[in-house]
Amino acid sequence: MSFDGVKSESTSHAQLKVDESAQSYFKIGFEEALDALLILDDCGQYCLVNLAACTLFNQPKAQLIGRYFQEFLHGDDAIREAIRSGIALSLPFHESLPETGQLQLRVFPAQLLLARYKLVRHIDENRHLLILRELTPIQPVDAPALAQENQRLQSELRYLRQLLNVQEINLQEFRQLIEHIPIVFFITTPDLIEKRYLSPAYQALWGTPHRELEESPLAWLEYVHPEDRDRLCIPYTKNEPHPERCYRIVCADGSIRWINERNYAIQDTTGNLLYYVGIAEDITERQQIENALLKSQQRYAIATQAGQVGIWDWNLKTNEIYLDPILKAMLGYADEEIRNHMDTWSQLVHPEDVPKVEAAVNAHFGKHTPHFEVEHRMLHKDGSIRWILARGTAFYDSEGNPYRMSGTDTDISDRVSIQTQLERREQDFQTVAENTPDIIARFDSQYRHVYANPAIETLSDVPRHYFLGKTHADLGCSPEVIELCTSALQQVFDTAQPHRVELELPTVLGRRYLQSLLVPEYAEDGSVAFVLSVTRDLTEIKQIEQALQEHQYFLQQIADAVPVLLYVYDLDLQKNVYVNSELTTLLGYSLDELHEFGNRLFSELMHPDDFTQKLPSAILQLYEAKDGEILSLEYRLRHKNGEWRWLHSRDTVFTRNPDGTPKRILGAAQDVTERKQAERALSESEIKFRSLAESATAGIAIIRGKRLLYVNPAAEAIAGYTQAELLHCNYWHLFAPESQQLLKRLMRYSTIPARLELKIIRKTGEERWLECTRASIEFQGQTAALTTAFDITERKLAECALRQQTERERLISSMAQRIRASLNLRDILDTTVAEVRQFLQVDRTIIYRHYPDGRGVVMVESVSPPWKTMLGAQFGDEAFDPRQIQPFQQVSTVAVTNIQTANLSPRALLFLKQFQIQAFLAVPLVQNREWDRAKTPMVLELSPGLPSGVVPEQMGFWGSVIAQDCQSPRIWRSYEVALLQQLATQVAIAIQQAELYQRLEQANQQLQKLATLDSLTGLANRRRFDEYLNEQWRSLTRERKPLSLILCDIDFFKLYNDFFGHLGGDFCLQHVAQVLQRMARRPADLVSRYGGEEFAIVLPQTPIQGAIQVAESIRQAVKDLKMSHPGSRVSPYVTFSLGVASTVPCADVLPDVLIATADTALYEAKDRGRDRVAFREI
């Protein structure tokens, strides 16, 4: 038999009245069990035993029932002692005995058995099942020992009988109670489908007569809810000792009840399942509560998630706090990322809000507020800020001390953001309202002013507060104004729609035209709470409109008077929307007759050729035209008498559609019929023209399209082509590419001017500049272009040279200004070499510094890769001198176009090749202002065949600026040399100014040093002390750091002077000064001679303790000098008294306070006997 499946279960059902069939089942299983089964009460008294128990103890049932389990335990058994100890402590039997184990039993007549047991507690309220299995006999018990054991057991038996009487009384009370417990007891088959027995409580729970179940074991399933029936009809196959099921039943009255069914397995001696014994409880109310709780939790979860509300519960004793996962999620954390402890949670509160939160908590704990409530910021995981509304209530113990507080946190970040935006908008509105020239007022439902901005004072000349609380009637307005304003306000309050009103009022500025816009302001319920009025003074606008109307009338009179046709044409409507009276004069039609044409005006009156050929292209050009661009067109219109009249029109875009396309054009047309007739007459004189063209010196050509129809001999000479070549080619290719682009751009917009300068390429490839004039003529019955060309190449070259010269001069001026903009010598030299290299487009530019000993060094350099650097190179002037004439010591410019052909010395050539130099241009930098370039040769050419110039030596030679080409030889142009010479003059002046400035700076620094040092001791003087103390006071005021001051002097120094004389006194002061300078180790510490034998030490960023240590070190160091002082009253040697003061400077206190405090401390040290340190802290 296995005890592993046996489990103790607590039952609380009433005594069951089992019918005869159920009793037979229990008796068979209980009596026929192979193991000894004993049912005991809490005292260990046998209530019921089976046959196997009688066999084990070798006694009949009558002698076993009523006896105690302890009687059969051997006296030496440990379990017996455990039970006796439990009885002594008033513990029930089942609590003293372990659930499983082995024990020694004493059985009749005198035998000891070793048995294994299993205790099943609480098979009833106070009954327990003990299962015993015999293992092996131990040994027979001798008679004397048995007698002694019986005597001991008799004494225990008397004690247990007393306990039994008490237990029987409790058992009777328990049986009366269990009969009223509404729990159903049943017996079911192993598959949990057929119920073989149901207690009478079934009838009260199911509402069905008990006899129906007796007729069929499956009858109970008919009352199971249909949704649960199929699940319960499935045979139970799991091997569990205590299966539990929950299902619904439909009672006889139609109500639905929830049943919880618990089953307990009954097995035979081999462990096979026989049946289940179970109980059924009505858990309807509990299930309803659980369902309601679940729905409530779901609603709460939805509400908290939607409303961003989290719950917290703070245990003040342990400082642990329960944090709702929703609350953690509001700050971007998962549930496990934040520990449920107040220290962790408080770290997420914004540091600036911690005092406010602590104050609110303390106020609530102190019962100053009924609830804890505070709005504060918290730090989100992503670094952002969240606004939280925290609310809670504390719980207090009997002594009034809080031990717990629970509450909620609500994310109000959106509300705070909206509130901040509203406040900002209100501030913006207030700012606009207070500064706008428009009058802004707010009216309540009684039409009273509740707000008026300052602009109202400009028209009323009374303070704006005078209007508050008053209606227009209260202000004494005229009846017309009162009626108009009241009606407008009433309309806005009634309709909740904006309303505009205009009125004329007498003001301090005269009669003014005003326009008011009234808009509603809504309350929370949607009704109109106030009306906001914005009033603008339109007097000037009205005056401008009147003047504009008068001006329009004036323009109309002018338009009708001028002898030019003026019109406005609408491209969308395809008709004129305005035309002046000149149209009647030009075409002979009246305005009414012209209006009848409508959009057929051009199709009816324009010449067919012009309508089909010119008009479409003209309209296309209008769509491509820019604002302000004027387009010209000549066309013919038929007069009323049938005659064709030529018109020359000039049109421009007047207005555009929203998409940018032209809508209306403004045009002016003039009758050019007579001019056309003259042109026709001119075309008839073509023969005369041709004869004149043949003899002209200017090139003449007649062009139609891209072909030349005629060219004169002068044009042949200019182009370099024969007439036949020109007439059979596309003349367009004669122009240079840049001229072709110009012509294309001009032809695209039809804006080719009458006179134009173009570049052509002759047959030989030579470029020539032409000045061309163009005119439209009739040639061979068709329109052509007459072009006249003059060769202006020489003039263009002269103009180009002049522009280049002007540009070079401008560049030199600009470069000189940048060079002379600085007084720093290094900046001047760096700018010079960079500007020269950029201007001359050379590979390297250097500035060579000449020294009196004949040598020099490259001070600065600007070089482009990959050429070597010459920076820092040292050499003599002869390296560049082919004839040892030292040209750099002469005021001359050296220009070498090619070092290979310049007749240079081998040494100079080797030097130049070392740095890859092919050509160079060197200009001296001379600082002698009396030198006259007009009297001195400027350029020394070192080229073959050129004479070498030697000039007398001049004074003030500083060095040279040298431009070098490393890629190839280079011819230095005269303008390059001249410009570099001009630049060198400016650079020399700038260098001289920079050197003078440097010497001035050095002199000023020396003067400053002399002004701040004490001549005797070499320490800072009193002036420097005052400056430095003020500087440190201001600096440490900003940094909020300490500043200390030590004032000290030599004890009895006057007596020292009297004894050793003033020279001895000076010697003493110098030695003491050296000690002080040595002890002030930090760069920021300042030691100064304060006056006479007094010294002062300023110690920035030094607290009082550090200053005292420094003072003590100074005092001891002076004493260690062991300078004899016969006149001292405190020591045979020179000693020091020191006063220390320290403070953290602030703007409200002057440095004099620190000096006075240190001086007081110094006097205190003297009063206390000298040779000591006294200190005070402010």
Secondary structure, 3 states (H helix, E strand, C coil): CCCCCCCCCCCCCCCCCCCHHHHHHHHHHHHCCCCEEEEEECCCEEEEECHHHHHHHCCCHHHHCCCEHHHHECCCCHHHHHHHHHHHCCCCHHHHCCCEEEEEEEECCCEEEEEEEEEECCCCCCEEEEEEEEEEEEEECCHHHHHHHHHHHHHHHHHHHHHHHHHHHHHHHHHHHHCCCCCEEEEECCCCCCEEEECCHHHHHHCCCHHHHHHCCCHHHHHECHHHHHHHHCCCCCCCCCCEEEEEEECCCCCEEEEEEEEEEEECCCCCEEEEEEEEEECHHHHHHHHHHHHHHHHHHHHHHHHCEEEEEEECCCCEEEECHHHHHHCCCCHHHCCCEHHHHHCCECHHHHHHHHHHHHHHHCCCCCCEEEEEEEECCCCCEEEEEEEEEEEECCCCCEEEEEEEEEECHHHHHHHHHHHHHHHHHHHHHHHCCCEEEEECCCCCEEEECHHHHHHHCCCHHHHECCCCCCCCCCHHHHHHHHHHHHHHHHHCCCEEEEEEEEECCEEEEEEEEEEEEECCCCCEEEEEEEEEECHHHHHHHHHHHHHHHHHHHHHHHCCCEEEEEECCCCEEEEECCHHHHHHCCCHHHHHHHHHHHHHHHECHHHHHHHHHHHHHHHHHCCCCCCEEEEEEEECCCCCEEEEEEEEEEEEECCCCCEEEEEEEEEECHHHHHHHHHHHHCHHHHHHHHHHCCCEEEEEECCEEEEECHHHHHHHCCCHHHHHCCEHHHHECHHHHHHHHHHHHCCCCCCEEEEEEECCCCCEEEEEEEEEEEEECCEEEEEEEEEECHHHHHHHHHHHHHHHHHHHHHHHHHHHCCCCCHHHHHHHHHHHHHHHHCCCEEEEEEECCCCEEEEEEEEECCCCCCCCCCEEEHHHHCCCCCCHHHECCEEEECCCCCCCCCHHHHHHHHHCCCCEEEEEEEECCCCCCHHHCCCEEECCCCCCCCCCCECCCEEEEEEEEECCCCCCCCHHHHHHHHHHHHHHHHHHHHHHHHHHHHHHHHHHHHHHHECCCCCCECHHHHHHHHHHHHHHHHHHCCCEEEEEEEECCHHHHHHHHHHHHHHHHHHHHHHHHHHHCCCCCCEEEEEECCEEEEEEECCCHHHHHHHHHHHHHHHHHCCCECCCCCCCCECCEEEEEEEECCCCCCCHHHHHHHHHHHHHHHHHCCCCCEEEEEC
